[in-house]
Amino acid sequence: MLLLRKFAVVLAACVAGIGMMASPALARSAGQSVDAEAAAGNASSETSSVNGLSAEEYWTPARMAGAIAAGPSRVTAADTADQPKPRPGPKGRIDGALPTAMSPQADIHTMSGRVFFVDDHGDNRSCSGSTVNSGGKRLVFTAGHCVHGGGGGRDWFDVNRWVFVPQYHGGSPFGTWSAYQLWAKTGWTNDENRAFDVAAVVMQPKNGVRIVDAVGGQGIKWGYGYGLPIYMFGYPANPPFNGSGLYYCSGTTWNESGFPTLGCNMTGGASGGPWLNEYGATFWAYLNGVNSWMFWETDPTQVFKWQSPYFSYDTAGSLFDTVKDM
């Protein structure tokens, strides 16, 4: 049976409400393929703008409310049967971090948020994401399909219109944060391979403060297999949800054609939200997946399970190593 909960947030206070594979090549938002190499930024400063509007100015409350939930197409069991399996590779883990600048009560609320962007078709869209600790203190992890359309004929989404809003609740006590670079695996950007549907976004500082220093950051791990106890979080925005609340499902993952799988009825808009292992042991947990693909039978409002790319070094580890010090 599904276990679904909504987290209610009032300003900065957090109140839990009950009831509610291949080469480790990478790509950045300019489109070049790289292999664990640094790349130059696209948005060069906090004041980057398009048509006179900064990303923060573009994403008004009205535009956020009207953004279309990004979500992959319907998937069936047959669609997963021939997906390439990720190589196990080495295990790795990075611990989370407390904020150092604004001293909030750091928890799942401050480190989770809604993502808003303009896609390669010019549409305003929304996803979910999570801050992750690193040397650079500037990372947000999400799904690959929240930064790039995936495969031939698709392109990067507009880096100058890509924002993360931590602790979103029709607004945020921490404001809107703008992207500096979008990073994804070439397995996703070139081939729309679901096994590589993960992305990392390097965020611009806000008023001289880095995002992890402001809100804290989750840890991250890869290579730890299946059968893990996981809490998955997101901001579902398609009916019966409306994107205004942080929800979670919890359970033990199982291996389905190489993909970690968990029963959950969150809908589109939850894409990119974190799968957290060891949640509740400290104020942070280990990111070990992202909401990637959802399954339903005939009615898209009746989702019954989600999958994440398997977090191996091929997927999450090499991506993290590339961007960790930016």
C-alpha positions as CSV (number, residue, x, y, z in Angstrom):
1,M,0.0,0.0,0.0
2,L,1.2,3.5,-0.8
3,L,2.5,5.7,2.0
4,L,2.0,9.3,1.0
5,R,2.4,12.3,3.2
6,K,2.3,16.0,2.7
7,F,4.7,18.4,4.4
8,A,3.0,21.7,5.4
9,V,5.3,24.8,5.7
10,V,4.5,28.1,7.2
11,L,7.2,30.7,6.6
12,A,10.4,29.2,8.0
13,A,8.7,26.8,10.4
14,C,8.4,23.2,9.3
15,V,5.3,21.2,10.4
16,A,4.8,17.7,9.2
17,G,1.2,17.2,8.3
18,I,-0.1,13.6,8.3
19,G,-2.5,12.5,5.5
20,M,-1.9,14.5,2.9
21,M,25.5,1.3,-18.9
22,A,27.8,3.1,-20.9
23,S,30.5,5.7,-21.0
24,P,30.5,8.2,-18.1
25,A,30.5,11.1,-20.6
26,L,28.8,14.3,-19.6
27,A,27.3,17.3,-21.3
28,R,26.9,20.9,-20.2
29,S,24.4,23.5,-21.1
30,A,26.4,24.8,-24.1
31,G,25.9,21.3,-25.7
32,Q,29.5,20.0,-25.7
33,S,30.2,16.5,-24.6
34,V,32.9,16.3,-22.0
35,D,34.4,13.5,-19.9
36,A,34.8,14.7,-16.3
37,E,36.2,18.1,-17.4
38,A,35.3,21.5,-16.2
39,A,33.4,23.8,-18.6
40,A,32.9,27.6,-18.8
41,G,29.8,29.1,-17.5
42,N,26.9,30.3,-19.5
43,A,25.3,32.8,-17.1
44,S,28.3,34.8,-16.0
45,S,26.9,36.7,-13.0
46,E,24.0,37.2,-10.6
47,T,22.6,39.8,-12.9
48,S,22.4,37.8,-16.1
49,S,19.2,38.7,-18.0
50,V,17.3,38.1,-21.2
51,N,15.3,40.9,-22.7
52,G,16.0,43.1,-19.7
53,L,14.6,40.6,-17.2
54,S,16.7,38.6,-14.8
55,A,15.5,35.0,-14.1
56,E,14.2,36.2,-10.7
57,E,12.2,39.0,-12.4
58,Y,10.9,36.7,-15.1
59,W,9.6,34.1,-12.7
60,T,6.7,36.1,-11.1
61,P,4.3,34.3,-8.8
62,A,1.8,34.3,-11.7
63,R,4.2,32.5,-14.0
64,M,5.2,30.0,-11.3
65,A,1.5,29.3,-10.7
66,G,0.9,28.8,-14.5
67,A,4.0,26.6,-15.2
68,I,3.2,23.3,-16.8
69,A,4.4,20.3,-14.8
70,A,7.3,18.6,-16.5
71,G,6.9,14.8,-16.6
72,P,8.0,11.9,-18.8
73,S,5.6,10.1,-21.0
74,R,3.6,7.1,-19.7
75,V,5.8,4.0,-19.2
76,T,4.9,0.4,-19.1
77,A,6.9,-2.6,-17.9
78,A,7.8,-3.4,-21.5
79,D,9.5,-0.1,-21.9
80,T,12.0,-0.9,-19.3
81,A,12.9,-4.4,-20.5
82,D,15.6,-3.5,-22.9
83,Q,17.2,-0.5,-21.1
84,P,21.0,-0.9,-20.7
85,K,22.1,-1.8,-17.2
86,P,24.5,0.6,-15.4
87,R,27.9,-0.7,-14.5
88,P,28.2,-1.2,-10.8
89,G,31.5,0.6,-10.4
90,P,33.0,1.8,-7.1
91,K,31.0,2.9,-4.1
92,G,31.2,6.5,-3.1
93,R,29.5,8.9,-0.6
94,I,29.7,12.5,0.4
95,D,28.2,13.8,3.7
96,G,25.7,16.6,3.9
97,A,26.3,20.1,5.3
98,L,24.7,22.6,7.6
99,P,24.1,26.1,6.3
100,T,26.6,28.7,7.5
101,A,25.2,32.0,6.3
102,M,21.6,32.5,7.1
103,S,21.3,29.9,9.9
104,P,17.8,28.5,9.2
105,Q,16.5,25.4,10.8
106,A,17.9,23.2,8.0
107,D,15.9,20.1,7.1
108,I,14.1,18.5,4.2
109,H,12.1,21.7,3.6
110,T,15.1,24.1,3.2
111,M,17.0,21.5,1.0
112,S,14.1,20.7,-1.3
113,G,12.4,23.0,-3.7
114,R,10.6,23.6,-6.9
115,V,12.4,24.1,-10.2
116,F,11.1,26.4,-12.9
117,F,12.4,26.8,-16.4
118,V,11.7,27.6,-20.0
119,D,12.1,24.4,-22.1
120,D,13.4,24.1,-25.6
121,H,9.9,24.6,-27.0
122,G,9.5,27.9,-25.1
123,D,7.1,26.6,-22.5
124,N,7.2,27.5,-18.9
125,R,7.6,24.3,-16.9
126,S,8.2,23.0,-13.3
127,C,10.1,20.2,-11.7
128,S,11.5,19.4,-8.3
129,G,15.1,19.3,-7.0
130,S,17.4,19.2,-4.0
131,T,20.5,20.9,-2.8
132,V,23.6,18.6,-2.5
133,N,26.7,19.4,-0.5
134,S,30.0,19.8,-2.4
135,G,33.2,21.7,-2.3
136,G,31.7,24.5,-4.3
137,K,28.5,24.6,-2.2
138,R,26.4,25.5,-5.3
139,L,24.7,22.3,-6.5
140,V,21.1,21.3,-7.1
141,F,20.4,17.8,-8.3
142,T,17.3,17.0,-10.4
143,A,16.3,14.8,-13.4
144,G,17.9,15.1,-16.8
145,H,14.6,15.8,-18.4
146,C,14.4,19.0,-16.2
147,V,17.4,20.5,-18.0
148,H,17.3,19.0,-21.5
149,G,14.7,17.5,-23.8
150,G,16.6,14.3,-24.3
151,G,17.8,12.7,-27.6
152,G,18.0,13.9,-31.2
153,G,16.0,17.0,-32.1
154,R,15.8,18.3,-28.6
155,D,18.0,20.9,-26.9
156,W,19.1,22.4,-23.6
157,F,16.6,24.4,-21.7
158,D,17.2,28.1,-21.2
159,V,19.9,28.5,-18.5
160,N,19.0,32.1,-18.1
161,R,15.4,31.2,-17.2
162,W,16.2,28.2,-14.9
163,V,15.6,28.8,-11.2
164,F,15.4,26.8,-7.9
165,V,13.0,27.9,-5.2
166,P,13.9,26.2,-1.8
167,Q,11.1,25.5,0.6
168,Y,8.5,26.5,-1.9
169,H,5.0,27.2,-0.6
170,G,3.6,29.7,-3.0
171,G,6.8,31.6,-2.5
172,S,9.9,31.0,-0.3
173,P,11.6,32.6,2.7
174,F,14.9,32.1,0.9
175,G,13.9,33.6,-2.5
176,T,14.6,32.5,-6.0
177,W,18.0,31.2,-7.0
178,S,19.3,31.4,-10.6
179,A,21.3,28.7,-12.5
180,Y,24.8,29.2,-13.7
181,Q,25.4,26.0,-15.6
182,L,23.2,23.0,-16.5
183,W,24.9,19.6,-16.6
184,A,23.6,16.2,-17.7
185,K,24.8,12.8,-18.9
186,T,25.3,12.4,-22.7
187,G,23.4,9.2,-22.4
188,W,20.4,11.4,-21.8
189,T,21.1,14.4,-24.0
190,N,22.1,12.4,-27.0
191,D,20.0,9.2,-26.7
192,E,17.2,9.9,-24.2
193,N,18.3,6.9,-22.3
194,R,16.4,6.7,-19.0
195,A,19.3,5.1,-17.3
196,F,21.0,8.5,-17.4
197,D,18.1,10.8,-16.5
198,V,19.9,12.7,-13.8
199,A,21.3,16.3,-13.9
200,A,23.3,18.7,-11.7
201,V,22.9,22.4,-11.8
202,V,25.5,24.8,-10.6
203,M,23.7,27.8,-9.0
204,Q,24.7,31.4,-9.0
205,P,25.3,33.0,-5.5
206,K,22.5,35.2,-4.2
207,N,23.6,38.4,-2.5
208,G,27.1,36.9,-2.3
209,V,25.9,33.7,-0.5
210,R,26.2,30.2,-2.0
211,I,23.0,28.1,-1.9
212,V,24.3,25.3,0.4
213,D,25.6,27.9,2.8
214,A,22.1,29.4,2.9
215,V,19.9,26.3,3.2
216,G,22.1,23.3,3.8
217,G,22.8,20.4,1.5
218,Q,22.0,16.7,1.4
219,G,24.8,14.1,1.1
220,I,25.0,11.9,-1.9
221,K,26.0,8.2,-2.5
222,W,26.4,5.9,-5.4
223,G,27.0,2.2,-6.0
224,Y,25.0,0.9,-3.0
225,G,22.6,-1.4,-4.8
226,Y,18.9,-2.0,-4.5
227,G,16.7,-3.0,-1.5
228,L,17.4,0.3,0.3
229,P,14.9,2.1,2.6
230,I,14.1,5.3,0.7
231,Y,12.1,8.4,1.3
232,M,11.2,10.1,-2.0
233,F,10.1,13.8,-2.0
234,G,8.7,16.1,-4.6
235,Y,6.3,18.9,-5.5
236,P,3.6,17.1,-7.6
237,A,1.7,19.7,-9.7
238,N,-0.6,17.7,-11.9
239,P,-4.1,16.6,-10.5
240,P,-5.0,15.8,-7.9
241,F,-2.0,17.9,-6.6
242,N,-1.3,21.6,-7.4
243,G,2.4,22.1,-6.8
244,S,2.0,24.1,-3.6
245,G,3.2,21.4,-1.1
246,L,6.1,19.1,-0.5
247,Y,5.0,15.4,-0.5
248,Y,6.8,12.1,0.2
249,C,6.4,8.4,-0.2
250,S,8.5,5.9,1.6
251,G,9.4,2.2,1.2
252,T,12.1,-0.2,0.2
253,T,13.3,-0.1,-3.4
254,W,13.2,-3.1,-5.7
255,N,15.2,-3.8,-8.9
256,E,13.0,-3.7,-12.0
257,S,15.0,-4.1,-15.1
258,G,18.0,-2.3,-13.5
259,F,16.0,0.6,-12.2
260,P,15.3,1.2,-8.5
261,T,11.5,1.3,-8.2
262,L,9.2,2.5,-5.4
263,G,5.4,2.6,-5.1
264,C,4.1,6.2,-5.0
265,N,1.2,8.2,-6.5
266,M,2.8,11.6,-6.9
267,T,2.1,13.1,-10.4
268,G,4.0,15.3,-12.8
269,G,6.0,18.1,-11.3
270,A,7.6,15.8,-8.8
271,S,10.3,14.9,-11.4
272,G,13.8,15.5,-10.1
273,G,12.8,15.3,-6.4
274,P,15.3,13.4,-4.2
275,W,15.4,9.8,-3.2
276,L,17.0,9.9,0.3
277,N,18.6,7.0,2.1
278,E,19.2,7.1,5.8
279,Y,16.6,9.9,6.1
280,G,15.9,11.0,9.7
281,A,19.2,9.9,11.1
282,T,20.5,13.5,11.0
283,F,19.2,16.7,9.5
284,W,20.5,15.6,6.1
285,A,20.4,12.2,4.3
286,Y,22.1,10.6,1.3
287,L,20.7,11.4,-2.2
288,N,20.6,8.0,-3.9
289,G,18.2,8.7,-6.7
290,V,15.8,11.2,-8.3
291,N,12.2,11.0,-9.4
292,S,12.6,10.1,-13.0
293,W,9.8,8.0,-14.6
294,M,6.3,7.4,-13.4
295,F,3.8,4.7,-14.3
296,W,0.1,4.7,-14.7
297,E,-2.4,2.4,-16.4
298,T,-4.9,4.6,-18.3
299,D,-5.4,7.7,-16.2
300,P,-2.3,10.0,-15.6
301,T,-3.8,11.2,-12.3
302,Q,-3.6,7.6,-11.0
303,V,0.2,7.1,-10.9
304,F,1.2,3.9,-9.0
305,K,5.0,3.8,-9.0
306,W,8.1,5.7,-9.9
307,Q,11.6,4.8,-10.9
308,S,15.0,6.4,-10.6
309,P,18.2,5.9,-12.6
310,Y,20.5,3.5,-10.7
311,F,23.0,5.7,-8.9
312,S,26.3,4.2,-10.0
313,Y,29.6,5.9,-10.8
314,D,28.5,6.0,-14.4
315,T,25.5,8.0,-13.6
316,A,25.6,10.1,-10.4
317,G,29.2,9.6,-9.3
318,S,30.9,10.9,-12.4
319,L,28.4,13.8,-12.7
320,F,29.1,14.8,-9.1
321,D,32.9,14.6,-9.5
322,T,32.7,16.9,-12.5
323,V,30.8,19.7,-10.8
324,K,31.7,19.3,-7.1
325,D,34.2,22.1,-6.9
326,M,32.5,24.6,-9.2
